[in-house]
Amino acid sequence: MSGVLRRRLLSALPVVLIAALSACSGGGGGGDAAASSSSPPSASSAPSASSASSAPDGKPNIVYVLTDDLSWNLVQYMPHVQEMQRNGTTFTNFFATDSLCCPSRSSILTGQFPHNTGVFTNNGDDGGYGAFLKNGDEARSYGPALQHAGYRTGFMGKYLNGYEPSGRPGESKPDVPPGWDEWDVAGNGYPEFDYQLNENGKLVRYGHDADDYLTDVMSDKATSFVGDAAESGKPFALELATFAPHGPSTPAPRDKDEFPGLKAPRTDAYDTATTDAPAWQHALTPLSDKDQRSIDQKFAKRVRSVQAVDDMIGHLEDELKKKGLADDTYLVFGSDNGFHMGEHRLRPGKQTAYDTDVRVPLIVTGPDVPAGKEADRFAANIDLAPTFQDLAGLDPPATADGESLRPLLHGDTVADADWRDAVLVEHHHAASKKDDPDAAPKNAGDPPTYNALRTDDALYVEYADGEREYYALDSDPQQLHNRWSSVPADTRRSLHDRLTALTSCKGAQECRAASKK
């Protein structure tokens, strides 16, 4: 069945039925997780994946597709991603260190928490590309390590907020960050048209024709990269970082009329106020009819915009098979953060510690990756750089706060004592909203600075203004009832101590120990 036909069949189904069929309980709190827009759809059973790599030098290839603001509720509209679930392993408890673009992407590149990258926001002294450079994070990116190990490396699409194709801050000459053999990166690629790419140090302008659509341009360049790498005989690592489905969520021209009448999911949290909510939510009002129409329209645009991403994955898979590389290549699909649309009465946005914003997809296929499997251990975006380096035969650096997911990828049993049982979320309130594509009005989710601890049975949030949130996930998976006032004193001390330890930890061993009870 073609992707287009499959999409049309999906769009003809009632949204409630789609959500019910696609969602599953994701291990992290019990209850009816099928109602949560952040819950991963279940992977169905399938035969085991291919055997160990026979790539050059025994090193597998790695292709990482990183989307922008893609939440779990979009996966059901992506046939090729769903096929990846059937053919590979789905991480059902994978979290972002911050539900904001630049901090999350900095953690992905370096394997470090924001408190160690120094990147907490999208711009200013504590954020953006400028902070990434200032803190020496570029040298700690996984790209240089893989390139040094003999990999042909490539990066395409979106890099970091504040990056301009024309050059580094204060410079006027286009350059390529260290560690990347192929560099095809935009600055403001959100509209998908009328942008510039830095193509290996040369500025190339694209217009508004159908074949200028950025996700499709990335797809073509990725196909060429795979072909060239196959001819070179070298292992390769490629990150494809799309701007979709980030607003304005521009779809490819061929998809602009798909999914007519589609509506956003109506979970239990939709248009529901948080009880005993923190002060930053006190001004939230019920969603008006206009609000709900706007949310539905934006959700449909998000769905349309990811069709080209799904097509890109299909083209990549076809090219890998054509070149005889499919059995030697890890294909990784993920997102930098999630996105809420009406939950907690919040208008569309992110930046909160709720699962809608921080619990995101991670799906992997490749050598020795079991098919149709779900891995429910806690994982985070700080684990990706160590994983890529481990798969390449390298020891993850001591500076990495995350750990390699390789044993979980391969279905190995990992003892409780050898794995974290909590994840850290860090967020700074932005000092300035100027030139920030994620700047949010108060009713869309603009919380004060906070640190949060997410465990299997609870979400605990400490705000810089002294407020606290605590959600018991066994009875409240949607995180709607703040029970901080009833938490016993000893539990309060334990939560605070664990969170304090995590927010100052450095290195995988120390950070793992800090996450334990």
N, C-alpha and C positions, 0 to 999 in steps of 0.2 A: 504494500500500500504506500503511495507517495506521501511525502510530508504534507503537501498542500491538501490532498484528499483527507488525510488524517485530521488536519486542523479543522477542515470544514465539518467533519463528523463530530469533532469535539464541540465546535461552536453551536451545533444543533441540539446538544444535550442540555438539560437544565443544569444551571450552575451548582445547585445544591447536590445533585446526583454526582457531578464531577468531583466535588470536594469530598463527598462521602466515600467515593471509590478510591480516591487518590491519597487520602490522609491516613496516617497510622499513629499509634502511640509511640513516641520517640524515646523512651527510657528517660526520664528526667522529671519525674514528678507524678507519674500515675495519672489517674483521672481520665476524663474523656479528651485525649489529645487530638482526636479527630476533628474537634471543633476549632483547633488553633490554626491560624494562618501561618504560623511558624513551624508547624510540625512536618517532618519529612514524609513523603509518600513511601510506601513500602516497596522494597525490591522483591521481585518474584523469583522463584527458584529457577535455576538454569544450570547446565553442565559447568564443570570447572573451567577456568580460564587457561590460557596457553602456558606451556612449560617455561623453564628458565631461559633467560635471554641468550641469544646466539649473536648479538650485535658485535661490531668490531671491538676487539680487546675485552669482550665479555661485558661491556658497559651498555646499559639500556639507554634508549632515547627517552626524553621527557618533554611532553607538551602540556602546558598549563594554560587553560582558558579561564581568565579571571573576569567576571562581569561586575558591573557597577550598580549597587543598590538592588541586586536581585534577591528577592525573598523566596521562601520555600513554596509559596502559593503560586509561583509562576512555572515551576517544574512540570506540572501536569499539562502544560501547553507546549512542551518541548519534546517531540517524539524521539529525537536522537539522544537527548539526555536521559529519557526514560529507558531507552535501549542500553545506555551505559549502566544504568542501575541493574538491569537484567544480566548484563555481561560482567559486572564488576561488583565493587563493594561501596556501600553508602554509609557515611559517617553520620549517625543520627544525633550525636551530641557534639557538634563542631561549632565553635564560638569565635567571634571577632573580639579582639582586645579593646576595640572602641568602635562604636557604630557610626563612624565618620570616615570619609574616604582616605585622606592623607595619613592619619595615624595608623589605620588598618593596613594600608599598602606599605608603609614603612616597616611595620612588624612583619609582614609577609616577606619582604626583601631581606631583612636582617635576622629574623628569628628572635627579635627582642621586644619586650614590652615597651609601651610609650615612655615609661619612666627611665628607660635606658637608651632609647633612640633619641629622646628629647623632642619628639614630634607628637604634640597633643591636639593640634588644631590644623586648619587648612592654610593659615597664613599668619603673619606676625612673628614675634620673637620665638614663640613656642610652637610654630607649625609651618607647614608647607615645605616646598622644595628648598627654600632658604635654610630652614632649621635642619633639614636632612643633610645639606652640605656642611653647614656650620659645625655639626656634631660628628662629622667624619663617618656618617652612615653609609655613604656610597661605597667606600672600600670594604665594608662589612656585608655588602649585598652578596647573594649567592652567585650572581653572574661571574664576577672575577674568579671565584673559587672553581667553578665548573670549567671556565675557559682555561685556567691554569692546569686543570686535570685532563686537558685534551679535547674538550667538547667544543663543537661549533655552537655558539650561543646567539640567540636572537630575542629581541624585544620589540613588540609592535602594539600600537594603539595609545593607551593612556598611561603615563608614568606617574607623576605626583603633582598635586595642586601647586601652582606657581611655576611649573616648568614651562618654558617657552622654546619652541623649535629654533628660534633665532639665536639663542645662546644663554649662558648662565647669567644670573643677576649681575648687572654692572658691566657685562661684556656684550659685544655685538656680533661675534662670530659663532656660527652654529658648531656645536661640538657633540661628541658621542661619549656618554659616561663610560668609565673603565669597565671592562668585562664583557662587552657585547660586540660580537662580530657583525651582526646585522641589527640595524637600529632604524625603525620606521615609526616615529612617534609624533603625535600632535600635541598642541597646547589646548586650545578650546575646540575640542571635537564633539562637544555635546549636541550641536545641531545636526551632525552627521554629514553636512554639506558645507561648502565655502570655508575650508580650513587649509592650514599648511601642515605638511609633514617634514620633519627633519629626516631625510633619507640618507643615512650614513654620512652626515655632515653637510648635505646639500639641501637647501630649502626648495620644496616643490609645492606649488599651490594647486588645489583642487576646487572645482566649481560646483554647479548645481545640476549637472546631468545625472541621469540614473546610475551610470557607471562610476560616478564619483562618491556614491554612498559609502561612508567610511568603513562600516563593518564588512561590506563586500570587498573593498580595497584590501583590507586586512586579510580576508580569506584568500584572495588571489596571491598576495605576497607570501602568506604562510604556505600555500601549496608550492610556490616556487622555491621557498626556503627548504622544504622537505625534499623536493627533487634535487636541488643542488647538494644538500647534505648527503643524500643517498649516493650521488656520483662521487663525492669526496671520500666516502668510506669511513668518515669520522662519526662518532656518536654526536647527537645534538640535543640541545635543550632550548625550547622556545616558549616564551610567555606571550600570550595573546590577551591583552588587557583591553576589553571593549569599553566604550562609553555607555552602551546600552545596558540596562533600561533606564539609566539616570535621565531625569527630565532635561529637555522637553520630550524625551521618549519618542523620537522621530522614527517611524517605521520605514523600512525599504519601500519604495514606490509600489512594488508588487504586492505588498502586504497591507496597504493602507485601508483597504475595505474588508479585511478579514475580521471575523468575530463580531458581527453586528449585534448590538443589543447586549453585549456582555456586561455583567455587573461584578463589582468587588465582592469578595466573600463576606457573608454576615455571620461572623463567629459570635460566641457568647460575649466577647469583649467589645464587639462593635457597638458604638454609641452608648457604652456603659461607663458610668463614672467610677473611678476608684474610690472605695470607701476609706476614710481616714487618709486621704491623698495628701502628698506634700504640697506646700504652699504654691509651687510653680504651676500646679494644676487647678487651683481654686477658681480661676476665671473661666475655665472651660465650660461651654454651654452645650446643650444637646445639639446634635447635627440637624440642621435645617434641611428642607427638601432640596434647596439649592446646593448645600454642602454635599448631600448624598449623590446628587446628579453629577457634581464635579468629581467626586471620588470615583464613581463608576466610569466616567469618561477617561480619567487618568489611568485607572486600572486597565481598561481596554487598550489604551495606547501603550502601556507597559507590555502587555501581552503581545501586541503587534510588533513592538520593537525588538523582542527577543526571538522572533521567527528567523531573522537573518543570522543571529548568533547560532541558533540550532542548525540552520543550513550550513554554516561555516564548519560546525563539528562534523556534519555528514560529509562535507567535501574533504576535510582532513582525514577522516577514517578511510574514505575511498582512495585518497592519494597514498596513505600508508600501506594499504593493501596492494595497490598497484605497484609500489616500489618494493614490496616484500618486507616491509618494516613493521607491520602491524603487531606481530608476535613479540617484537623487541622494544615496544614503545609503551611507556606509561602515559595514558591520557587522563588528565586531572581537570575536573570542572568545579568551579567554586565562585564565591562572591565576596566582595570586600566587607559588606554589611547588609543587613536586612532593611525593611521598610514597613512602617505602619500606615494604615489607611482607614482611619475611623475607630480603631481600637482605643479604649480608654477615653473616647471622645476627642482624640487627637486628630487634627487634620493631617494630610499626608506629610510624612517626614521620617526622621530617624533620631539618633543621638541619645535615646533612652537606654536603660539597662534591661528593658523587657525583652522577652524572647523574640518578639516580632522583629526586633532591631539587631540583636546580637547572635541569634542562633541561625546559622546560614548553611546552605548546601555545601557538601564536599563529597564528590563521587569520583571513583578512580577505577580504571580498567588497566590491564597490563600483565606482564609476566608474573605468574604465580599469584595473581590476585583472584581469590575465589569469586565465582559468579553468583549473583543473587544474594549476596551476604550483607548483613547490617552489622556495623561495628558501633557499639554503644559506649565505649570508653570515652571519657572527656578528652577532646582534642581542641586545638585552637590554632589560629593563623600563625602564631609564633613557631609552630611545629613544621611549617612547610619548607622553609629554607634548610633546616637540619635534615628533613626527609629527602629533599632533592640531592643534597650533598652525600648523604648516606647511600642512596641509590646509585650515585656515581662512583662509589667506592672510596669516599672520603670520610674522615672522622669529622663530625660536626664541630665547629669551633667552640672553644670554651666560653666565648662571649655570648653564645646563643642561650636564651632563656627557655626555649622550647626543646622538644625532643623528637627524634625521628619516629615517624609513624610506620616505619617499615614492618615491624612485627605484626602490627594490627592490619596492615595492608595484606600481608601474606597469611592471615588467619591464625597466627600463632597465639597460644595462650599466654597471657601476661598476668603475673601475680599482682594482687591488689597492692602489695607493698612496693611494687616496682612501677606504679603509675599514679598520676594525680587523681584526686577525687573532688577537685574544685577548679574553677577557672576564675581569672581576674579580668574585670572590665574597668578601664580607666577613661575618664572623660574630663576635659577642661572646657568651661564656658568660654567661647571665643571672645577675645577682647575687641575685635572689629569684625563687622559683617561686610566690609567693602571688598569687592571682587571675590567674594566667597560664593560659589555656586550652591553651597549647602546651607546658606544663611536661612534661618527659619523664623517666621513670626511666632509669637508666644503660643498661639493655639495649635501650632504644628509640632511642638516638641523642642523647647529651647531651655533645657534644665540647667541649673547651676552646676558648678564643678562637683564631681562625685567620683567615688571609687565603689565598686560592687563586687560581691562574691557570689558566684553561682555554683551551688552544689546539686547533688542528685535530688534533694528534697526541699531546697529553699533558695530564695533569692534575697540577698541582704545588700542594702544600698546605704552608704554614708555620704551625705551631702556636706559640702564645705560650710553651709550655713547652719549646720548642727542638726538638721532633720534626718530621720532614718526611715527606711522602708524594710519590711520583712514579709515575705510571702511563703506560706506553707504549700508547696507544690502538690503534695499528695491530695489535698482537698481543694486546691485552688490553682490548677494548672494554667489558667488564663491570667494569673497575677492581678487580681481585681480587689483583693481584700487585704489591706495593710494591717498586719497583726502585731506591729512593733510594740504597742502599748501593753500587750499581754505576754511578751517574751520574758522568761525568768532572767534574773540578774546574772546567774552563772553562764547562761547561754549567750547573753549580750556580751559578756567579757570574752568568751571564747571566739565569737564571731569577729569582734573588733581586733583581737590579737591575731587571728589568722589573716584578716584583711591587711592589717598593718605590716605583717611579715611579708606578704606577697607584694605590697606596693613598694618595698625597698629591696627585694631580692635581686640577685645578679647571678646568672648562669643556671643551667638546667638542674643541677643537683640541688642547689639552694632553693630554687623556685619550686621544684617538686616537693621538697621537704616542707616548705612554707604552705603548700596547698593541703597538706594532710591534717587530719583531725588530731 
